Amino acid sequence: MKIPPYLQKGDTVAIVATARKIDLETLQPSIALLEEWGLTVIIGNTIGRDNNNQLAGTDEERASDFQTMIDNPTIKAVWCAKGGYGTVRMVELVDFTPFKKNPKWIIGFSDVTVLHSHINAMGIATLHAIMCSTMPSSTPKAIASLKGALFGKKMSYSIAPHPFNKQGKTNGVLVGGNLSVLYSIIGSRSEINYTNKILFVEDLDEYLYHIDRMLMNVKRNGYFNNVKGIIIGGMTDMNDNAIPWGHDALEIIRDITKEYNIPMCFNFPAGHLPDNRTLILGHKITLDVTTKGTTVIFE
């Protein structure tokens, strides 16, 4: 995997909206944060655009804004302002040819999983991290992890044990993101090859039977046979029916993956959580799960 250049003070970061609309006022805390880090900020044309219902402009407008930023050699990172839904509608309109030659950091999570997977499939790393819309409610550790990743700090995490964990040690390239989005792009050009990868998943506001359905699809497609390890992030604010499904999200994951003898870590602090720690997707990691806890080291 190719790692984009790390940032230095004075570099420029662009903020764009690839999915839902957002106004400039909401971005002010994130702009101030970047400037505090010594960075220059460019605001995309999609910010404040309000001509397409929920979305930050038409598919063509969002793609054009993103294209402008990834083509600009003076811009070293592109921070997605907000998730929701819509990135999958514009990704096919983007020409990544110049980006492959001169990659830069793409930052975000949730719906931005489309970009993570699409770009990781090209052999280029991305940052699964807080977005501008979530920055004000993020923990200091989550914010610091984004800064550390952008500026090239050696990344590692140690987290507490979980009763569902499966012990073991492995290494491989970390990929993944939002489970619903990964499920939605199966079979498309944006899907990455999961063989010998370490898979990270998280999700928000899904019905529990939807979690089961998505994971059964992943299982029946053979992905769990090929990955070297699994990291489960936040499974946040799940829903149930009047007649309960009978298992929570983590129990569903545990039961569907119980036959696989690979290291598994549950409750990793990443996803739709205030403590959404940055993960470098497309980067090789060592995953070590023991009775004392889990360590993730970016090599």
C-alpha positions in Angstrom: 0.0 0.0 0.0 1.1 3.5 -0.8 1.1 6.0 2.2 0.3 9.6 1.2 2.8 12.2 2.5 2.4 13.2 6.1 1.5 16.8 6.8 3.7 19.6 7.9 2.9 23.0 9.3 1.9 25.3 6.5 0.2 22.6 4.4 -3.3 23.0 3.1 -6.3 20.9 3.9 -9.6 21.1 1.9 -13.0 20.6 3.4 -15.7 19.3 1.1 -19.1 17.6 1.4 -19.5 14.4 -0.5 -22.8 13.5 0.9 -25.3 15.5 3.1 -25.3 19.3 3.1 -23.7 21.4 5.8 -23.2 25.1 6.4 -20.1 27.1 6.8 -20.9 28.2 10.4 -21.0 24.5 11.5 -17.5 24.1 10.2 -15.9 26.9 12.2 -14.7 24.8 15.1 -13.0 22.4 12.6 -11.4 25.3 10.7 -10.1 26.8 13.9 -8.7 23.4 14.9 -6.8 23.0 11.6 -5.4 26.5 11.9 -4.4 25.8 15.5 -2.3 22.9 14.1 -0.6 25.4 11.7 -2.5 24.4 8.6 -4.2 26.4 5.9 -7.9 25.6 5.1 -9.7 25.7 1.7 -13.5 25.4 1.7 -15.1 23.5 -1.1 -18.0 24.8 -3.2 -20.3 22.1 -1.7 -20.2 23.8 1.7 -23.4 25.7 2.2 -24.9 24.4 -1.0 -28.7 23.9 -0.6 -30.1 23.1 -4.0 -30.6 19.3 -3.7 -32.7 18.4 -0.7 -30.6 16.4 1.8 -27.5 16.5 -0.4 -24.7 19.1 -0.7 -25.5 19.8 -4.3 -26.1 17.5 -7.2 -24.0 14.3 -7.7 -22.0 16.2 -10.4 -21.4 19.2 -8.2 -20.2 17.1 -5.3 -17.9 15.0 -7.6 -16.6 18.2 -9.2 -15.7 19.7 -5.9 -14.0 16.6 -4.7 -12.2 16.3 -8.1 -10.9 19.9 -7.8 -9.4 19.2 -4.4 -7.7 15.9 -5.2 -6.3 17.4 -8.4 -4.8 20.4 -6.7 -1.2 19.7 -5.9 -1.0 22.3 -3.1 -3.7 20.5 -1.1 -2.3 17.7 1.1 -5.5 16.3 2.7 -9.2 16.4 2.0 -11.5 16.3 5.1 -15.0 15.2 4.5 -17.4 17.5 6.3 -20.4 15.2 6.9 -21.6 11.7 6.3 -25.2 10.5 6.1 -25.7 9.1 2.5 -24.6 10.2 -0.9 -21.0 9.5 -1.5 -21.7 6.3 -3.5 -23.7 8.5 -5.9 -20.7 10.6 -6.9 -17.7 8.3 -6.7 -18.1 6.9 -10.2 -17.9 10.5 -11.5 -14.5 11.1 -10.1 -11.3 10.5 -12.1 -8.7 9.1 -9.7 -5.9 8.9 -12.3 -4.0 12.0 -11.0 -4.7 11.0 -7.4 -3.0 7.6 -7.9 0.2 9.4 -9.0 0.1 12.0 -6.2 -2.1 10.7 -3.4 -3.2 12.7 -0.4 -5.0 11.9 2.8 -8.8 11.4 2.6 -10.4 11.8 6.0 -13.8 10.7 7.4 -15.9 7.8 8.4 -19.4 6.4 8.1 -20.6 7.2 4.5 -17.0 8.0 3.6 -16.4 4.3 3.8 -17.2 4.3 0.0 -14.1 6.4 -0.6 -11.9 4.4 1.8 -12.7 1.1 0.1 -12.5 2.6 -3.4 -9.1 4.2 -2.7 -7.7 1.3 -0.6 -8.5 -1.0 -3.6 -6.1 1.2 -5.6 -3.4 0.4 -3.0 -3.5 3.8 -1.3 -4.1 4.4 2.5 -6.8 6.7 3.9 -7.8 7.9 7.4 -10.9 6.6 9.1 -11.4 9.4 11.5 -13.7 12.1 12.9 -15.4 14.5 10.4 -16.0 18.2 10.7 -19.6 17.6 11.8 -18.5 15.3 14.7 -15.4 17.1 15.8 -17.0 19.4 18.4 -18.4 16.4 20.2 -15.3 14.2 19.9 -13.0 13.4 22.8 -9.6 15.0 23.1 -8.0 11.5 22.4 -10.0 11.2 19.2 -8.9 14.6 18.0 -5.3 14.0 19.0 -5.3 10.7 17.1 -6.3 12.5 13.9 -3.5 15.0 14.4 -1.0 12.3 15.1 -2.0 10.3 12.0 -1.8 13.4 9.7 1.6 14.5 11.0 3.1 11.0 10.9 3.2 10.1 14.6 3.8 6.4 15.2 0.3 5.0 15.9 -0.7 2.3 18.4 -3.6 1.6 20.7 -4.1 -0.5 23.8 -7.7 -1.3 24.9 -9.3 -3.3 27.6 -10.3 -6.9 27.2 -13.8 -7.9 26.2 -15.4 -11.3 27.0 -16.2 -12.0 23.3 -12.6 -11.4 22.2 -10.7 -14.3 20.5 -7.1 -14.4 21.4 -4.3 -14.5 18.9 -1.7 -12.4 17.1 -1.6 -11.6 13.5 -0.6 -8.9 11.0 -2.0 -7.6 7.8 -3.4 -4.6 6.0 -6.3 -3.0 7.8 -9.4 -2.3 5.8 -13.1 -1.8 6.3 -15.4 0.9 7.8 -19.1 1.1 8.2 -20.8 -2.3 7.8 -23.9 -1.0 6.1 -21.8 0.8 3.5 -19.4 -2.2 3.0 -22.5 -4.4 2.5 -23.9 -2.0 -0.1 -20.9 -1.9 -2.3 -20.3 -5.7 -2.5 -19.7 -6.6 -6.1 -19.0 -3.0 -7.2 -15.8 -1.4 -8.4 -15.4 0.1 -4.9 -15.1 -3.2 -3.1 -11.7 -4.2 -1.9 -10.2 -7.7 -1.9 -10.4 -8.8 1.8 -8.0 -11.8 1.4 -5.3 -11.7 4.1 -6.6 -8.4 5.4 -7.6 -7.4 8.9 -11.3 -6.3 8.8 -12.6 -3.4 10.8 -16.4 -2.8 11.0 -18.7 -0.4 12.9 -22.3 0.7 12.5 -25.0 3.0 13.8 -28.8 3.0 14.1 -29.5 -0.3 12.4 -32.1 -2.8 13.2 -30.6 -5.9 14.8 -31.9 -8.2 12.2 -30.3 -6.0 9.6 -26.9 -6.6 11.3 -27.6 -10.3 11.2 -28.6 -10.2 7.5 -25.6 -8.1 6.5 -23.1 -10.4 8.3 -24.8 -13.5 6.9 -24.2 -12.1 3.4 -20.5 -11.4 4.3 -20.2 -14.9 5.7 -21.9 -16.6 2.7 -19.6 -14.7 0.3 -16.6 -16.3 2.1 -15.0 -13.2 3.4 -14.6 -14.5 6.9 -12.7 -17.5 5.5 -10.1 -15.2 4.0 -9.5 -12.4 6.6 -6.6 -12.7 9.1 -8.4 -10.9 12.0 -11.5 -8.8 12.8 -11.8 -5.6 14.8 -15.3 -4.6 15.9 -15.8 -0.9 16.6 -18.9 0.9 17.9 -22.2 -0.8 17.3 -24.2 2.3 18.4 -27.9 3.0 19.0 -29.2 -0.2 17.5 -33.0 -0.8 17.1 -35.2 -3.8 17.7 -38.7 -4.8 16.7 -41.8 -5.3 18.9 -40.9 -9.0 19.0 -37.2 -8.8 20.0 -34.4 -10.3 17.9 -33.1 -11.8 21.1 -29.4 -10.9 20.7 -27.6 -7.5 20.7 -25.2 -6.5 17.9 -22.1 -7.9 19.6 -23.8 -11.2 20.4 -24.9 -11.4 16.7 -21.3 -10.9 15.5 -19.9 -13.3 18.1 -22.3 -16.1 17.0 -21.9 -15.6 13.3 -18.1 -15.6 13.5 -17.7 -18.3 16.2 -16.4 -20.9 13.8 -13.4 -18.8 12.6 -10.1 -19.3 14.4 -8.7 -15.8 14.0 -8.0 -13.0 16.4 -11.0 -10.8 17.1 -11.3 -7.6 19.1 -14.6 -6.2 20.3 -15.5 -2.7 21.5 -12.6 -0.9 19.7 -13.0 2.9 20.2 -13.8 3.8 16.6 -17.0 4.5 14.8 -20.1 6.5 15.7 -18.7 7.3 19.2 -17.4 10.5 20.8 -14.1 8.6 21.3 -13.6 7.8 17.6 -9.9 7.1 17.3 -8.2 7.4 13.9 -7.4 4.2 12.0 -5.1 4.2 9.0 -7.0 2.0 6.5 -4.7 0.5 3.9 -1.8 0.4 6.4 -0.2 -2.8 7.8 -0.9 -3.4 11.4 -0.2 -6.0 14.1 -3.2 -7.1 16.0 -2.5 -8.8 19.3 -5.5 -10.0 21.4 -4.7 -11.5 24.9 -6.5 -12.0 28.1 -5.1 -8.7 29.3 -6.4 -6.7 26.4 -5.8 -5.8 22.7 -3.0 -3.9 21.1 -3.1 -2.5 17.6 0.2 -1.3 16.2 0.6 0.4 12.9 3.9 -0.8 11.4 
